[in-house]
């Protein structure tokens, strides 16, 4: 739509499109942590409701008043809407489960949310073409706005007890505050202070935060996966043809193979609910990275199964690492610290895009994906600390309970 000259107000140049994407990323980085602080200070359900509304407003600007200024405003609104939910959703789900004594189920819920998101992407992609054929950009844009409204309505149905965690001896919020415990209604400064203390005083929190951010490195390149899958198809076609002309992969074939990759991601996310062992992240990710290197360089269409397995393991590891991080965060600053991880993920994505742009001058997609997977071979060293194990987690909880005021 942005570059289509037939749309009044559109037809922007390639440089302007790049500027819009840069504005989107920069806006996300700027608002990510402040929105997390607001969610910790006031409410977590309301940002979940407002986020889709803000994003939908941006989509409406694109459709009904297309221009470069509207496109820019839309991307800023999209960044704000996404940031309102990033970190907030994880904090809301975890604390509500914790309030019911079911914090151990968080990985299962987080995996289900990731899987549902992937299913939504598949469904949206499948519906986009016929919807556009029927009603053009207007129909597609209105559908995007409607989906945002439905998301906001679904978010309004979420519970929010906002029950602050009590002290181990069972004191209530008033007694806890009188005895030096956590403030039941902390201000912004107290929230930021709690987050800083978590990162400074708990090495395992810093390590897990870095691990969560690092695990998004290859995932940030998922926009380029069709290029990798397409190279598998064209490479096989070129080898089979007498002239060796690779040609161009049929979009339908690439789309079908991309569904295979999405299924792998969905299965990996759902597996996090059944197999939640942080100590397995290191070897699992290293093995998946080795598989991705091999199948990328192999260049055969059957290699898409290996890509699906690799991305499934990466998705599983991300959910398990994020669940382990949530286990070690204070409720008081949970959304803030989780939003900090979100900001790190956005910065990693920008680095990945820049690396791809620089590398694509000399290398083709299979080589670039193989090179991108190599750093994951070092994940075992990041995830090998004793505090990543289940037994160490128990020791950590015991130490924290002994330090609690009597």
C-alpha positions in Angstrom: 0.0 0.0 0.0 2.7 2.5 1.0 4.5 2.3 -2.4 1.4 1.8 -4.6 1.1 5.0 -6.8 -2.6 4.2 -7.5 -3.5 5.0 -3.9 -4.1 8.7 -3.4 -1.5 10.0 -0.9 0.6 6.9 -1.1 3.3 6.0 -3.6 6.2 6.7 -1.2 9.7 5.9 -2.2 11.9 3.1 -1.0 13.9 5.4 1.2 10.7 6.8 2.8 9.5 3.2 3.5 12.9 2.5 5.2 12.4 5.7 7.2 9.0 4.5 8.3 10.3 1.2 9.5 13.2 3.0 11.3 10.6 5.3 13.0 8.6 2.2 14.0 11.6 0.5 15.7 12.8 3.7 17.3 9.4 4.5 18.7 9.1 0.9 20.1 12.5 1.2 21.9 11.6 4.6 23.4 8.1 3.7 24.8 8.7 0.0 25.8 10.0 0.5 29.3 7.8 3.5 30.3 4.6 1.6 29.3 5.8 -1.3 31.5 6.3 1.1 34.5 2.7 2.5 33.9 1.4 -1.1 33.9 3.1 -1.8 37.2 2.0 1.5 38.7 -1.7 1.6 37.7 -3.3 -1.4 35.9 -2.2 -4.2 33.7 -5.6 -5.0 32.2 -6.2 -1.4 30.9 -3.0 -1.3 28.8 -4.1 -4.6 27.4 -7.4 -3.0 26.3 -5.9 0.3 25.2 -3.0 -1.2 23.2 -5.2 -2.7 20.4 -7.3 0.5 20.2 -4.2 2.6 19.7 -2.8 0.2 17.1 -6.2 0.1 15.3 -6.3 3.9 15.2 -3.0 3.8 13.3 -4.4 1.3 10.8 -7.5 3.5 10.3 -5.2 6.5 9.5 -3.5 4.4 6.8 -6.7 3.4 5.2 -8.8 6.5 5.3 -6.3 9.4 5.1 -3.3 7.9 3.4 -0.2 10.1 3.2 3.4 9.9 4.4 2.5 11.8 7.6 -0.4 9.4 8.3 1.9 6.4 7.6 4.4 7.8 10.1 1.7 8.5 12.7 0.3 5.0 12.2 3.7 3.4 12.8 4.2 5.4 16.0 0.7 4.4 17.2 1.5 0.8 16.3 4.7 1.0 18.4 2.8 2.5 21.3 0.0 -0.1 21.1 2.4 -3.0 20.9 4.5 -1.6 23.8 1.4 -1.3 26.0 0.9 -5.0 25.7 4.5 -6.1 25.7 5.6 -7.1 29.2 2.1 -6.3 30.5 0.6 -9.5 29.2 3.3 -11.7 30.7 3.0 -9.8 34.1 -0.8 -10.0 34.1 -0.9 -13.7 33.3 1.8 -14.7 35.7 0.5 -12.7 38.7 -3.1 -14.0 38.2 -1.8 -17.5 38.1 0.4 -16.9 41.1 -2.6 -15.5 43.0 -4.3 -18.8 42.5 -1.2 -20.8 43.5 -0.6 -21.9 39.9 2.5 -20.0 38.9 4.0 -23.3 37.7 1.5 -23.3 34.9 2.8 -20.1 33.4 5.0 -21.8 30.8 2.0 -23.7 29.5 -0.1 -20.5 29.2 2.8 -18.6 27.7 3.4 -21.4 25.2 -0.3 -21.4 24.3 -0.3 -17.7 23.7 2.7 -17.9 21.4 1.1 -20.8 19.5 -2.2 -18.9 19.2 -0.3 -15.9 17.8 1.3 -18.1 15.2 -2.0 -19.6 14.2 -3.4 -16.1 13.9 -0.6 -15.1 11.6 -1.3 -18.2 9.4 -5.0 -17.4 9.3 -4.5 -13.7 8.6 -2.0 -14.5 5.8 -4.5 -17.0 4.2 -7.4 -14.5 4.4 -5.4 -11.5 3.2 -5.3 -12.4 -0.5 -9.1 -13.2 -1.0 -10.0 -10.2 1.2 -7.8 -7.9 -0.9 -9.2 -9.3 -4.1 -12.7 -8.6 -2.8 -12.4 -5.1 -1.4 -8.8 -3.9 -1.9 -6.8 -2.0 0.7 -9.9 -0.6 2.3 -11.3 -4.1 3.1 -7.9 -5.3 4.4 -7.5 -2.2 6.5 -11.0 -2.3 8.0 -10.4 -6.0 8.8 -7.3 -5.0 10.7 -9.1 -2.3 12.6 -12.0 -4.8 13.5 -9.4 -7.4 14.7 -7.9 -4.8 17.0 -11.4 -4.0 18.4 -12.0 -7.7 19.0 -8.7 -8.0 20.7 -9.5 -5.1 23.0 -12.9 -6.6 23.9 -11.2 -10.0 24.7 -8.7 -8.2 26.9 -11.5 -6.5 28.8 -12.7 -9.9 29.9 -9.3 -10.7 31.5 -9.3 -10.8 35.3 -7.0 -8.6 37.4 -6.9 -9.1 41.1 -3.8 -6.9 41.5 -3.3 -8.8 44.8 0.2 -7.9 46.0 2.2 -10.9 47.2 2.1 -11.2 51.0 5.0 -12.0 53.2 5.8 -15.7 53.8 4.2 -15.5 57.2 0.9 -14.5 55.7 0.7 -10.9 56.8 -1.7 -8.7 54.8 -0.6 -5.6 52.8 -1.2 -3.2 55.8 0.8 -5.3 58.2 3.5 -5.9 55.6 3.9 -2.2 55.0 4.1 -1.5 58.7 6.8 -4.2 59.2 9.0 -2.9 56.3 7.6 -5.2 53.6 6.7 -4.2 50.1 4.5 -1.2 49.6 1.0 -2.4 48.5 0.7 0.7 46.2 4.3 1.6 45.1 5.0 4.8 43.2 7.0 5.0 40.0 10.2 5.5 41.8 9.7 2.5 44.0 8.8 0.4 40.9 12.0 1.4 39.1 14.0 0.8 42.2 12.6 -2.7 42.6 13.5 -3.5 39.0 17.0 -2.1 39.4 17.5 -4.2 42.6 16.3 -7.3 40.8 18.9 -6.8 38.1 21.8 -5.7 40.4 21.3 -8.0 43.3 20.3 -11.2 41.4 22.8 -12.4 38.9 20.4 -15.1 37.7 17.9 -12.5 36.7 20.5 -10.6 34.6 21.6 -13.9 33.0 18.0 -14.9 32.2 17.2 -11.5 30.9 20.2 -11.7 28.5 19.2 -15.2 27.5 15.7 -14.2 26.7 17.0 -11.3 24.5 19.7 -13.5 22.9 17.1 -16.2 21.9 15.3 -13.7 19.7 18.3 -13.3 17.4 17.5 -15.9 14.8 13.7 -15.4 15.3 14.1 -11.8 14.3 15.1 -13.0 10.8 11.8 -14.8 10.3 10.8 -12.1 7.8 13.5 -13.6 5.6 12.5 -17.2 6.0 10.6 -17.2 2.6 13.9 -16.3 0.9 15.6 -19.3 2.6 12.7 -21.7 1.7 12.5 -20.3 -1.8 16.2 -21.0 -2.3 15.5 -24.6 -1.3 12.9 -24.9 -4.1 14.9 -23.1 -6.8 18.0 -25.0 -5.9 16.3 -28.3 -6.3 14.7 -27.2 -9.5 18.0 -26.1 -10.9 19.7 -29.3 -10.0 16.9 -31.3 -11.7 16.9 -29.3 -14.9 19.3 -30.0 -17.7 20.4 -26.4 -18.0 20.8 -25.8 -14.3 18.6 -22.7 -14.4 17.2 -22.2 -10.9 14.4 -19.9 -11.9 12.0 -18.4 -9.4 10.1 -20.4 -6.7 6.3 -20.4 -7.1 4.7 -18.3 -4.3 2.2 -21.1 -3.6 5.0 -23.6 -3.0 6.9 -21.2 -0.7 3.7 -20.4 1.2 3.0 -24.1 1.7 6.5 -24.8 3.0 6.3 -21.8 5.3 3.2 -23.4 6.9 5.5 -26.4 7.8 7.9 -24.0 9.6 5.0 -22.3 11.4 3.8 -25.7 12.6 7.2 -26.4 14.0 7.1 -23.1 15.9 3.6 -23.9 17.2 4.6 -27.4 18.4 7.7 -26.0 20.1 5.7 -23.4 22.0 3.1 -25.9 23.2 5.9 -28.3 24.3 7.1 -25.7 26.8 4.1 -26.6 29.0 5.1 -30.2 29.2 8.8 -30.0 29.2 10.0 -27.1 31.3 13.7 -27.7 32.2 15.8 -24.5 31.9 19.0 -26.6 32.2 18.0 -28.2 28.8 18.0 -24.8 27.0 21.7 -24.7 26.3 22.1 -28.1 24.7 18.7 -27.9 23.0 19.4 -24.6 21.3 23.0 -25.6 20.3 21.6 -28.8 18.7 18.9 -26.8 16.9 21.5 -24.3 15.7 23.6 -27.1 14.3 20.5 -28.5 12.5 19.7 -25.1 11.0 23.3 -24.7 9.8 23.3 -28.1 8.1 19.9 -27.8 6.4 20.5 -24.2 5.3 23.7 -25.3 3.5 22.1 -28.5 2.2 19.6 -26.5 0.2 17.1 -29.3 -0.4 13.3 -28.7 0.0 13.2 -31.5 2.6 15.4 -29.3 4.7 12.4 -27.2 5.6 11.6 -29.9 8.1 14.9 -29.2 9.8 14.2 -25.5 9.7 10.8 -26.2 11.4 12.5 -28.3 14.1 15.1 -25.7 14.7 12.6 -22.8 15.0 10.4 -25.0 17.2 13.3 -25.6 19.6 14.1 -21.9 19.6 10.5 -21.1 20.4 10.4 -23.7 23.2 13.6 -22.3 24.7 12.3 -18.7 24.6 9.1 -19.7 26.4 11.0 -21.7 29.1 13.6 -19.0 29.6 11.0 -16.4 29.9 9.0 -18.5 32.4 12.2 -19.0 34.5 12.7 -15.2 34.4 9.1 -14.6 35.6 9.7 -17.0 38.5 12.5 -14.7 39.8 10.9 -11.3 39.3 9.1 -9.3 42.0 5.4 -8.6 41.2 6.0 -5.0 42.0 8.2 -4.4 38.9 7.4 -7.5 36.8 6.0 -5.6 33.8 8.9 -3.1 33.9 11.6 -5.7 33.8 9.8 -7.8 31.2 9.4 -4.6 29.1 13.2 -4.1 29.4 13.6 -7.5 27.8 11.2 -6.4 25.1 13.3 -3.4 24.4 16.4 -5.6 24.2 14.6 -7.9 21.7 13.8 -4.8 19.5 17.4 -3.8 19.6 18.5 -7.3 18.7 16.0 -7.2 15.8 17.5 -4.0 14.5 21.0 -5.5 14.7 19.8 -8.6 12.9 18.3 -6.5 10.1 21.4 -4.5 9.7 23.6 -7.6 9.7 21.3 -9.2 7.0 21.5 -6.0 4.9 25.3 -5.9 5.1 25.7 -9.7 4.5 23.3 -9.9 1.6 25.7 -8.0 -0.5 28.1 -11.0 -0.6 26.1 -14.0 0.6 22.8 -15.7 -0.3 20.1 -16.5 2.2 21.2 -20.1 3.0 24.7 -18.9 4.0 23.3 -15.9 6.0 21.0 -18.2 8.0 23.8 -20.6 8.6 26.0 -17.7 9.9 23.1 -16.4 12.0 22.8 -19.7 13.7 26.4 -20.0 14.7 26.2 -17.7 17.8 23.5 -20.1 19.2 26.2 -22.7 19.6 27.5 -20.6 22.5 24.1 -20.5 24.3 25.1 -23.5 26.5 27.8 -21.2 28.1 25.2 -18.6 28.9 22.7 -21.1 30.2 25.1 -23.3 32.1 25.1 -21.5 35.4 23.9 -23.5 38.4 21.0 -21.1 39.1 19.4 -22.3 35.8 18.7 -25.7 37.2 15.6 -26.7 39.1 17.5 -27.6 42.3 19.3 -24.2 42.2 16.0 -22.5 41.8 14.8 -24.2 45.0 17.9 -23.1 46.8 17.3 -19.5 45.6 13.7 -19.6 46.9 14.9 -20.8 50.3 17.5 -18.1 50.5 14.9 -15.5 49.7 12.5 -16.8 52.3 15.3 -16.8 55.0 16.0 -13.1 54.1 12.4 -12.1 54.5 11.6 -10.1 57.6 10.2 -12.0 60.6 
